[in-house]
Amino acid sequence: MSGGLIARSVGQALAWPESQAPEVAAKAKLCLTDGLRCMFEARSLPTSLQALAVITPLADGVPIAATELRAAPAEAAFAMATMSAGLLREDMHAPSISHHGIVVWPVLLALSQGAGVSGARLLAAGVVGYEFGARLGAALFDADLARRLRPTAFSATAGAAMAGARLLGLTEREAAAAVALAIDASAGLNQWPHSGGDEIFFQAGRAGQAAVQAIALARAGAYASPDLLDGPAGLFAAAGKRTPDDLGLFAAAPQILQVYNKALPICNFAQTAAQAALEIAARPGFAAGAVAGLKVFVTEAALAYPGCDRQGPCARPLQAKMSIRFAVAAALAHGDLDEERFHDLGDPAVARLDALCAVEADPHLTRAFPARQGARVEARLVGGEVLTASLADVRPATPDEIRRGLNDSAGAVRLAEVIDRLDSLPDAAAVLAAAHIRPPQPAAGRPPRRARR
């Protein structure tokens, strides 16, 4: 292919080999494990049920993880991506301010059904998706643009389309068309943190749906603008950004190695401060009622992201999950940040600490970002003593925690063991086969209810 940022990126992405370095393959497996864990743990949330309610069940469709349902590939990707985002505990790539796994893995799982692609090919495609989405997002987004447009809605949509093109072996022309069509379908405003709206969850779902549809259109021969990234009205120009000469895919270690898996079901920018608060709460003799003053120091990026500087009261759980103040207050009041904390918005102990809390940007922490996401919490007690906890960087969920979470949430389904062997499996469809919940068998003499076709 000739010229253009999309064409150069496609060439670099499609050339990525299936044979992965051990640490890259291990990270891809971990991100897939975490993504499926999120689907299982979020399957009963209202937004997950709403997503499942609007799809058309197909008896011979793609299995939807963590459910009994099957659907067309694009609708299956929509449902799985929406569930993946449901807890706000997605994996995170800080330089692109994006959550790539909630879109990349649902798309690849949906496309793998009936495609006869190996597990190793699926993992390689996943690495490609993270790489393109991360490089694109890091080049396009800064804190100012992220106040208005949601980075994940753009970068992860593009990355998932590139990943799907790599998975299915599209030609360079087809892959370029798929990526351009997916980018053109990207959309996501960042108003939701202010009002606690559910758009964030369906942004992920629509991104997965758009990527699958873009790939199908490209394979059917659709033509898309080759300069959709770098043209005079392309994505970078529309965002008011300088277009890079090259995104530099795989110019260094794969970007997936920079991804961390969240330990807490809250916004990325509230994670480290909340973890510092949990350290204080765990100290012997600590009593939240003795706190008379509270200061939190974070990066400028954390303070600037929509919803993160919110002071209570919070009217909706999503507002609480975005708020640094609420997360720190709940951590100090209860010593944990279980999901239930974000559904009890009238807790007086949390409300008192939230009202005391001041959040400031720290220049030292800001200079270390995005390589590190540090935070510091200072709790002044009624007697004048100041308890301080400082973390130089966010603490990710450990592989053992992720694996245990998937095994616990999936019940008897031993998905983690399937993923362990994925790079040796001849058919990547084994993942969804294991993740799909078998519907109950009809009673004797009663015919099964047929899904719509």
For each residue, the residues with C-beta under 8 A, 3 or more apart:
1: 4 7 10 11 172 173 176 226
2: 7
3: 7 8 226
4: 1 7 8 176 226 227 229 230
5: 8 9 227 229 230 243 244 246 247
6: 9 10 176 179 180 226 227 228 229 230
7: 1 2 3 4 10 11 172 176 226
8: 3 4 5 11 12 246 247
9: 5 6 12 13 132 135 136 162 179 247 249
10: 1 6 7 13 14 162 165 172 175 176 179
11: 1 7 8 14 15 172
12: 8 9 15 16 247 249 250
13: 9 10 16 128 131 132 162 165 166 175 249
14: 10 11 165 166 170 172 175
15: 11 12
16: 12 13 124 127 128 131 166 249 250
17: 20 124
18: 118 120 121 123 124
19: 120 124
20: 17 24 25 28 120 123 124 127 423
21: 24 25
22: 25 26
23: 26 27 257
24: 20 21 27 28 127 254 256 257
25: 20 21 22 28 29 123 423
26: 22 23 29 30
27: 23 24 30 31 256 257 259
28: 20 24 25 31 32 123 126 127 256
29: 25 26 32 33 123 419 420 422 423
30: 26 27 33 34 261 399 402
31: 27 28 34 35 91 101 105 126 130 256 259 261
32: 28 29 35 36 101 105 123 126 419 422 431
33: 29 30 36 37 402 403 406 415 416 419
34: 30 31 37 38 91 101 261 397 402 406
35: 31 32 38 39 84 90 91 101 102 105 106
36: 32 33 39 40 65 66 105 406 410 415 419 431 435
37: 33 34 40 41 402 405 406 409 410
38: 34 35 41 42 83 84 85 86 87 89 90 102
39: 35 36 42 43 65 66 80 83 84 435
40: 36 37 43 65 66 406 409 410 435
41: 37 38 86 87 89 405 409
42: 38 39 45 48 83 84 85 86 87
43: 39 40 48 66 67 83
44: 48 49
45: 42 48 49 83 86 87
46: 49 50
47: 50 51 82 86 198 201 202
48: 42 43 44 45 51 52 79 82 83 86
49: 44 45 46 52 53
50: 46 47 53 54
51: 47 48 54 55 78 79 82 83 201 202 205
52: 48 49 55 64 67 69 79
53: 49 50
54: 50 51
55: 51 52 64 69 71 75 76 78 79
56: 71 72 75 452
57: 61 69 70 71 451 452
58: 61 70 71 72 451 452 453
59: 70 450 451 453
60: 70 453
61: 57 58 70 71 72 73 75 76
62: 70 71 72 73 76 109 110 113 432
63: 69 70 76 113 432 433 435 436
64: 52 55 67 69 70 71 76 79 80 436
65: 36 39 40 80 83 109 432 435 436
66: 36 39 40 43 83 410 435 437
67: 43 52 64 79 436 437
68: 436 437 438 439
69: 52 55 57 63 64 79
70: 57 58 59 60 61 62 63 64 76 436 451
71: 55 56 57 58 61 62 64 75 76 79
72: 56 58 61 62 75 76
73: 61 62 76 77 110 111 113 212 216
74: 77 78 110 208 209 212 213 216
75: 55 56 61 71 72 78 79 209
76: 55 61 62 63 64 70 71 72 73 79 80 106 109 110
77: 73 74 80 81 106 107 109 110 111 205 208 209 211 212
78: 51 55 74 75 81 82 205 206 208 209
79: 48 51 52 55 64 67 69 71 75 76 82 83 205
80: 39 64 65 76 77 83 84 105 106 109 110 208
81: 77 78 84 85 102 103 106 107 204 205 207 208 209
82: 47 48 51 78 79 85 86 201 202 204 205
83: 38 39 42 43 45 48 51 65 66 79 80 86
84: 35 38 39 42 80 81 90 101 102 103 105 106 204
85: 38 42 81 82 88 90 99 102 200 201 203 204 205
86: 38 41 42 45 47 48 82 83 201
87: 38 41 42 45 265 339
88: 85 200 265 266 267 318 321
89: 38 41 262 264 265 266
90: 35 38 84 85 99 101 102 262
91: 31 34 35 99 100 101 102 259 260 261 262
92: 98 99 259 260 261 262 268
93: 96 97 98 99 100 130 133 134 137 255 258 259
94: 97 258 260 268 369 370 373
95: 134 137 138 255 258 370
96: 93 100 133 134 135 136 137 138 141 151 155
97: 93 94 137 141 143 146 151 152 301 305
98: 92 93 133 134 137 141 151 152 155 156
99: 85 90 91 92 93 102 103 152 156 204 268
100: 91 93 96 103 104 129 130 133 134 152 155 156 159 160 259
101: 31 32 34 35 84 90 91 104 105 130 259
102: 35 38 81 84 85 90 91 99 105 106 152 156 204
103: 81 84 99 100 106 107 133 152 156 157 159 160 204 207 208 211
104: 100 101 107 108 126 129 130 133 156 159 160 163
105: 31 32 35 36 80 84 101 102 108 109 126
106: 35 76 77 80 81 84 102 103 109 110 160 208
107: 77 81 103 104 110 111 129 160 161 163 164 208 211 212
108: 104 105 111 112 122 125 126 129 160 163 164 167 428
109: 62 65 76 77 80 105 106 112 113 428 431 432 435
110: 62 73 74 76 77 80 106 107 113 208 212
111: 73 77 107 108 115 164 167 168 212 215
112: 108 109 115 117 122 167 428 429 431 432
113: 62 63 73 109 110 429 432
114: 429
115: 111 112 167 168 428 429
116: 427
117: 112 121 122 167 168 427 428
118: 18 121 122 425 426 427 428
119: 122 123 421 422 423 424 425 426 427 428 430 431
120: 18 19 20 123 124 422 423 424
121: 18 117 118 124 125 167 428
122: 108 112 117 118 119 125 126 167 422 428 431
123: 18 20 25 28 29 32 119 120 126 127 422 423
124: 16 17 18 19 20 120 121 127 128 166
125: 108 121 122 128 129 163 164 166 167
126: 28 31 32 104 105 108 122 123 129 130 163 256
127: 16 20 24 28 123 124 130 131 254 256
128: 13 16 124 125 131 132 162 163 166
129: 100 104 107 108 125 126 132 133 159 160 162 163 164 166
130: 31 93 100 101 104 126 127 133 134 159 163 254 255 256 259
131: 13 16 127 128 134 135 159 249 250 254 255 256
132: 9 13 128 129 135 136 158 159 162 163 179 247 249
133: 93 96 98 100 103 104 129 130 136 137 155 156 157 158 159 160 162
134: 93 95 96 98 100 130 131 137 138 155 159 255 256 258 259
135: 9 96 131 132 138 139 247 248 249 255
136: 9 96 132 133 139 140 154 155 158 159 229 247
137: 93 95 96 97 98 133 134 140 141 151 152 154 155 156
138: 95 96 134 135 141
139: 135 136 236 241 244 247
140: 136 137 145 151 154 155 235 236 239 241
141: 96 97 98 137 138 145 146 149 151 154 155
142: 145 146
143: 97 146 147 300 301 304 305
144: 147 304
145: 140 141 142 148 149 239 240 241
146: 97 141 142 143 149 150 151 190 304 305 306
147: 143 144 190 304 305 306
148: 145 189 190
149: 141 145 146 153 154 188 189 190 239
150: 146 153 154 188 189 190 192 200 203
151: 96 97 98 137 140 141 146 154 155
152: 97 98 99 100 102 103 137 155 156 188 203 204 207
153: 149 150 156 157 186 187 188 203 204 206 207
154: 136 137 140 141 149 150 151 157 158 183 186 188 235
155: 96 98 100 133 134 136 137 140 141 151 152 158 159
156: 98 99 100 102 103 104 133 137 152 153 159 160 204 207
157: 103 133 153 154 160 161 182 183 185 186 207 210 211
158: 132 133 136 154 155 161 162 179 182 183 186
159: 100 103 104 129 130 131 132 133 134 136 155 156 162 163
160: 100 103 104 106 107 108 129 133 156 157 163 164 182 207 208 211
161: 107 157 158 164 165 178 179 181 182 183 210 211 214 215
162: 9 10 13 128 129 132 133 158 159 165 166 175 178 179
163: 104 107 108 125 126 128 129 130 132 159 160 166 167
164: 107 108 111 125 129 160 161 167 168 178 211 212 215
165: 10 13 14 161 162 168 170 174 175 178 179 215 218
166: 13 14 16 124 125 128 129 162 163 169 170 175
167: 108 111 112 115 117 121 122 125 163 164
168: 111 115 117 164 165 215 219
169: 166
170: 14 165 166 174 175 178 215 218 219
171: 174 175
172: 1 7 10 11 14 175 176
173: 1 176 177
174: 165 170 171 177 178 218 219
175: 10 13 14 162 165 166 170 171 172 178 179 218
176: 1 4 6 7 10 172 173 179 180 224 226
177: 173 174 180 181 214 217 218 222 223 224
178: 161 162 164 165 170 174 175 181 182 211 214 215 217 218 219 224
179: 6 9 10 132 158 161 162 165 175 176 182 183 214
180: 6 176 177 183 184 224 225 226 228 229
181: 161 177 178 184 185 213 214 217 218 222 224
182: 157 158 160 161 178 179 185 186 210 211 214 215
183: 154 157 158 161 179 180 186 228 229 235
184: 180 181 224 225 228
185: 157 181 182 206 210 213 214
186: 153 154 157 158 182 183 207 210
187: 153 203 206
188: 149 150 152 153 154 199 203 207
189: 148 149 150 192 199
190: 146 147 148 149 150 193 306
191: 194 195 197 199 306
192: 150 189 195 196 197 198 199 200 318
193: 190 196 200 305 306 307 308 310 318 319 322
194: 191 306 307 310
195: 191 192 316 319
196: 192 193 314 315 316 317 318 319
197: 191 192 200 318
198: 47 192 201 202 318
199: 188 189 191 192 202 203
200: 85 88 150 192 193 197 203 204 318
201: 47 51 82 85 86 198 204 205
202: 47 51 82 198 199 205 206
203: 85 150 152 153 187 188 199 200 206 207
204: 81 82 84 85 99 102 103 152 153 156 200 201 207 208
205: 51 77 78 79 81 82 85 201 202 208 209
206: 78 153 185 187 202 203 209 210
207: 81 103 152 153 156 157 160 186 188 203 204 210 211
208: 74 77 78 80 81 103 106 107 110 160 204 205 211 212
209: 74 75 77 78 81 205 206 212 213
210: 157 161 182 185 186 206 207 213 214
211: 77 103 107 157 160 161 164 178 182 207 208 214 215
212: 73 74 77 107 110 111 164 208 209 215 216
213: 74 181 185 209 210 216 217
214: 161 177 178 179 181 182 185 210 211 217 218
215: 111 161 164 165 168 170 178 182 211 212 218 219
216: 73 74 212 213 219 220
217: 177 178 181 213 214 220 222
218: 165 170 174 175 177 178 181 214 215 221 222 224
219: 168 170 174 178 215 216
220: 216 217
221: 218
222: 177 181 217 218
223: 177
224: 176 177 178 180 181 184 218 228
225: 180 184 228 231 234
226: 1 3 4 6 7 176 180
227: 4 5 6 230 231 234
228: 6 180 183 184 224 225 231 234 235
229: 4 5 6 136 180 183 234 235 236 243
230: 4 5 6 227 234 236 243
231: 225 227 228 234 237
232: 237
233: 237 238
234: 225 227 228 229 230 231 237 238 243
235: 140 154 183 228 229 238 239
236: 139 140 229 230 239 241 242 243 244
237: 231 232 233 234 240 241 243
238: 233 234 235
239: 140 145 149 235 236
240: 145 237
241: 139 140 145 236 237
242: 236
243: 5 229 230 234 236 237
244: 5 139 236 247
245:
246: 5 8
247: 5 8 9 12 132 135 136 139 244
248: 135 251 252
249: 9 12 13 16 131 132 135
250: 12 16 131 254
251: 248
252: 248
253: 257
254: 24 127 130 131 250 257
255: 93 95 130 131 134 135 258 259
256: 24 27 28 31 126 127 130 131 134 259
257: 23 24 27 253 254
258: 93 94 95 134 255
259: 27 31 91 92 93 100 101 130 134 255 256
260: 91 92 94 394 396
261: 30 31 34 91 92 396 397 402
262: 89 90 91 92 265 266 268 271 396 397
263: 271 275 395 396 397 401
264: 89 270 271 274 275 327 337
265: 87 88 89 262 321 337 339 342
266: 88 89 262 270 271 274 321 322 327 337 342
267: 88 270 271 305 307 308 321 322 327
268: 92 94 99 262 271 373 394
269: 298 299 301 302 305 308 324 373
270: 264 266 267 273 274 302 308 321 322 323 324 327 328
271: 262 263 264 266 267 268 274 275 373 394
272: 275 276 298 373 374 375 391 393 394 395
273: 270 276 277 296 298 302 324 327 328 375 376 377
274: 264 266 270 271 277 278 324 327 328 331 337
275: 263 264 271 272 278 279 375 391 394 395
276: 272 273 279 280 328 375 376 377 389 390 391
277: 273 274 280 281 327 328 329 331 332 377 379 389
278: 274 275 281 282 331 335 336 337
279: 275 276 282 283 389 391
280: 276 277 283 286 332 377 379 387 388 389
281: 277 278 286 288 331 332 334 335
282: 278 279 286 335
283: 279 280 286 387
284:
285:
286: 280 281 282 283 290 387
287: 290
288: 281 291 332 333 349 353
289: 349
290: 286 287 381 382 383
291: 288 294 332 353 356 379 380 381 382
292: 356 380 381 382
293: 356 379 380
294: 291 328 329 332 353 356 357 358 377 378 379 380
295: 357 358 359 360 377 378 380
296: 273 324 325 328 357 358 359 360 375 376 377 378
297: 359 360 361 362 365 375 376 377 378
298: 269 272 273 302 303 324 359 360 361 362 365 374 375
299: 269 302 303 361 362 365 366 368 369 373 374 375
300: 143 303 304 361 366 369
301: 97 143 269 304 305 366 369 370
302: 269 270 273 298 299 305 308 324 361 373 375
303: 298 299 300 308 309 324 359 360 361
304: 143 144 146 147 300 301 308 309
305: 97 143 146 147 193 267 269 301 302 308
306: 146 147 190 191 193 194 322
307: 193 194 267 310 319 322 323
308: 193 267 269 270 302 303 304 305 322 323 324
309: 303 304 323 324 325 359
310: 193 194 307 314 319 322 323 325 326
311: 323 325 354 355 357
312: 323 325 326 329 350 351 354 355
313: 345 346 351 354
314: 196 310 317 319 320 323 326 345
315: 196 319 345
316: 195 196 319 320 345
317: 196 314 320 321 342 343 345
318: 88 192 193 196 197 198 200 321 322
319: 193 195 196 307 310 314 315 316 322 323 326
320: 314 316 317 323 326 327 330 341 342 345
321: 88 265 266 267 270 317 318 326 327 342
322: 193 266 267 270 306 307 308 310 318 319
323: 270 307 308 309 310 311 312 314 319 320 326 327 354
324: 269 270 273 274 296 298 302 303 308 309 327 328 359
325: 296 309 310 311 312 328 329 354 357 359
326: 310 312 314 319 320 321 323 329 330 342 350 354
327: 264 266 267 270 273 274 277 320 321 323 324 330 331 337
328: 270 273 274 276 277 294 296 324 325 331 332 353 357 377
329: 277 294 312 325 326 332 333 350 351 352 353 354 357
330: 320 326 327 333 334 337 341 342 347 350
331: 274 277 278 281 327 328 334 335 336 337
332: 277 280 281 288 291 294 328 329 335 353 379
333: 288 329 330 347 349 350 353
334: 281 330 331 337 341 349 350
335: 278 281 282 331 332
336: 278 331 341
337: 264 265 266 274 278 327 330 331 334 341
338: 341
339: 87 265 342 343
340: 343 344
341: 320 330 334 336 337 338 344 347 350
342: 265 266 317 320 321 326 330 339 345
343: 317 339 340
344: 340 341 347 350
345: 313 314 315 316 317 320 342
346: 313 351
347: 330 333 341 344 350 351
348: 351 352
349: 288 289 333 334 352 353
350: 312 326 329 330 333 334 341 344 347 353 354
351: 312 313 329 346 347 348 354 355
352: 329 348 349 355 356
353: 288 291 294 328 329 332 333 349 350 356 357
354: 311 312 313 323 325 326 329 350 351 357
355: 311 312 351 352
356: 291 292 293 294 352 353
357: 294 295 296 311 325 328 329 353 354
358: 294 295 296
359: 295 296 297 298 303 309 324 325
360: 295 296 297 298 303
361: 297 298 299 300 302 303 365 366
362: 297 298 299 365 366 374 376
363: 366 367
364: 367 368 374
365: 297 298 299 361 362 368 369 372 374 375 376
366: 299 300 301 361 362 363 369
367: 363 364
368: 299 364 365 371 372 374 392
369: 94 299 300 301 365 366 372 373 374
370: 94 95 301 373
371: 368
372: 365 368 369 392 393
373: 94 268 269 271 272 299 302 369 370 393 394
374: 272 298 299 362 364 365 368 369 390 391 392 393
375: 272 273 275 276 296 297 298 299 302 365 390 391
376: 273 276 296 297 362 365 388 389 390 391
377: 273 276 277 280 294 295 296 297 328 388 389 390
378: 294 295 296 297 386 387 388
379: 277 280 291 293 294 332 386 387 388
380: 291 292 293 294 295 384 385 386
381: 290 291 292 384 385 386 387
382: 290 291 292
383: 290
384: 380 381
385: 380 381
386: 378 379 380 381
387: 280 283 286 378 379 381
388: 280 376 377 378 379
389: 276 277 279 280 376 377
390: 276 374 375 376 377
391: 272 275 276 279 374 375 376 394 395
392: 368 372 374
393: 272 372 373 374
394: 260 268 271 272 275 373 391
395: 263 272 275 391
396: 260 261 262 263
397: 34 261 262 263 401 402 405
398: 401 402
399: 30 402 403
400: 403 404
401: 263 397 398 404 405
402: 30 33 34 37 261 397 398 399 405 406
403: 33 399 400 406 407 416
404: 400 401 407 408
405: 37 41 397 401 402 408 409
406: 33 34 36 37 40 402 403 409 410 415 416
407: 403 404 410 414 415 416
408: 404 405 411
409: 37 40 41 405 406
410: 36 37 40 66 406 407 413 414 415 435
411: 408
412:
413: 410 434 435 437
414: 407 410 417 418 434
415: 33 36 406 407 410 418 419 431 434 435
416: 33 403 406 407 419 420
417: 414 420 421
418: 414 415 421 422 425 430 431 434
419: 29 32 33 36 415 416 422 431
420: 29 416 417
421: 119 417 418 424 425
422: 29 32 119 120 122 123 418 419 425 428 430 431
423: 20 25 29 119 120 123
424: 119 120 421
425: 118 119 418 421 422 428 430
426: 118 119
427: 116 117 118 119 430
428: 108 109 112 115 117 118 119 121 122 422 425 431
429: 112 113 114 115 432 433
430: 119 418 422 425 427 433 434
431: 32 36 109 112 119 122 415 418 419 422 428 434 435
432: 62 63 65 109 112 113 429 435 436
433: 63 429 430 436
434: 413 414 415 418 430 431
435: 36 39 40 63 65 66 109 410 413 415 431 432
436: 63 64 65 67 68 70 432 433
437: 66 67 68 413
438: 68
439: 68
440:
441:
442: 446 447 448 449
443: 446
444:
445:
446: 442 443
447: 442
448: 442
449: 442
450: 59
451: 57 58 59 70
452: 56 57 58
453: 58 59 60
